[in-house]
Amino acid sequence: MITAVGPIALWDAAPEEIRDPRVILNVGQIARVAGWIGSLPDVSPFNFTGPAFPPEGHPAALDYFFGATLQQFGFWEESRGRYGAPMIAQMGGVKSKGSDYLWRAYLRKLTSDQSHFYLPSSHADMSREDMLDLFRSDDGSDPMPVLDLRLAQAHAYGKDMVSLGLSPRSVVERANASEESLHAFLEQLDHIGGYKEDPLRKKGMLLAIILSQRPECFLHLHEDVSIPPIIDYYLMRSCLRIGLLDVVDAALEEKLIGREILQSEEEWAVRYAAYEAIQQVVERSGKSMGAVDWFFFNARQRCPEMTDPECARCPVDPVCAHRKELFQPVLRTTFY
Ligand code: SF4
């Protein structure tokens, strides 16, 4: 489905493409990295099972993923106008970082037999106390950043689903009945709070990938469908450090290095360029988005936010530009 640059081919009302000249693609480096990835063996896509996820076949699994995926954003704290630190906390004796913590927090409702919590109607009526209880850590504190923003997302999701008469099951069934299931799925999410706000549909695409890769195969994606990039902050950090992008504006580069809060136009300059760069890496490498994701996932592990990159142990090292000082755009959004 992706035959054009950007998300145009995926939906009828595509966002306007606005490239910002402050961040440009490094075509030579994209070709180099794509060639390197092209030589790697493929790996199996992650099937979103394990201790943080509902067991295969659980009747509440679909509701769980719709409700939890819309909260997959903003796992970091601000400190004096800059990036402070990633969210890390302990729950059930397990210390985990942002996204993993969130999956586990939502899972508690399933193991405590409160799976009605995931229903859109429950999201519409969720109280602040409900959400505090959801995210409470072992020491009794609330470690989850931007709780009120999360509550607003939950309400927006629940209210839109209820008012449109939709359920996770009906959304998936309608998509599966279409010849272009991914298009049909994203088009429905374009009307649902928590998913509809992002022009690059990061959370919507993540949900599509999860539902298609779960053992239940909730969402049926056609074999030849191309998956657009799911641009998260770790992927932008990788694009910058590996050198797939060149920041040609000195003021913006300084802000990125300083981990300063950006203007939304500055953030978009990096985010949209990263979207295009990853898309080109996929196309040039001849690999699936799953294989490219695997490559960058490993880079993320070796190239973290708060400690020095471990280049010698990183699979990207032979082709990396090693721009270790660069950091992902720092801006509070509900997109990623
Ligand atoms: S860990 Fe080193 S080699 Fe790997 S992406 Fe980061 S800077 Fe590049």
Residues whose N, C-alpha, C, O or C-beta is under 5 A from the ligand:
A	BS01	SF4	R241 A299 R302 C303 P309 E310 C311 C314 V316 D317 C320 H322 K324
